[in-house]
C-alpha cells in the first residue's frame, strides 16, 4: 500500500530538486523551472551591463556610414539578402503566389541553365514587368 498521496516518478523519470516536477531522465534541463541538472547554476544574479564603444569602434562606424561601406555581415550575406529581396519583389508582383514565382524562375533557369538564381530572379522580374506593361498599354 502506498504511503504517499503524490504519484511517484516512473522508472524513466527523475524529480527536479529545484521545483519537484517529474521529467524524462534524458533531459538536461527541467521543463518546469529550467534548472540545468548537470551543471551547477550560478547563484549570483546576472545583470546586463552595456559596454561602451571605444573611440576606434565609433570612428570605424562613422567611416562605414560616410563611405557607405557594408558591415562584414553584409559582405558575407549580402548576396543572400539581395536574392531574398528580389524574390520578395517577384512575389509581390505575382500577388503572393509562390508557385507562380517559382515557375517564372524555373522558366528563366531553362533559358539560362548555366547562370545562378539571382540572375534567374532578375530576369523573371524583367519578363513579368515587360509582359504586364504590354497588357496595360494594349
VENKA-V445568 format. One record per helix or strand of 2 or more residues. SS is the DSSP state (h for helix, s for strand). FROM is the first residue (numbers start at 1). LEN is the number of residues. If there is no record, write none. Layout:
[[SS FROM LEN] [SS FROM LEN]]
//
This chain:
[[s 13 3] [s 22 3] [h 55 13] [h 72 22] [h 98 14] [h 117 21]]
//
